[in-house]
Amino acid sequence: MNVLTTYSPKYANGHEWFISYSGVGMFTHFAFATHRVSDLRFGDFNGDGKTDVFGVVGNDWMVVYGGSQYWTRLRSRQTDSVANLTVADFDGDGHADVA
């Protein structure tokens, strides 16, 4: 999955996220957020074909689905950061998993 050609942040500068829908348009403001790209992981967590954004937010693991909404809680955090996490479809169900 090419992160820059689907609904994903071009960059997160610690203040704002910018997106380009389908990677063909101009990058535009999506949300104000304090997470940088290095603090995030990317994958298709709900199987809709769009890149989702995963991060540790407060005490939770959270996701932004397809650049269409803001943070949604997945579960209580299992780690303090994403530094040692890997995103892949480990169980073959067509959805990204986190390990």
Secondary structure, DSSP 8 states (H G I E B T S, - for coil): --GGGSS-EEEEBSSEEEE-GGGTS--EEEEE---BGGGEEEE-SSSSSS-EEEEEETTEEEEE-TTSS--EEEEE-SSS-STT--EE-TTSSSS-EE-
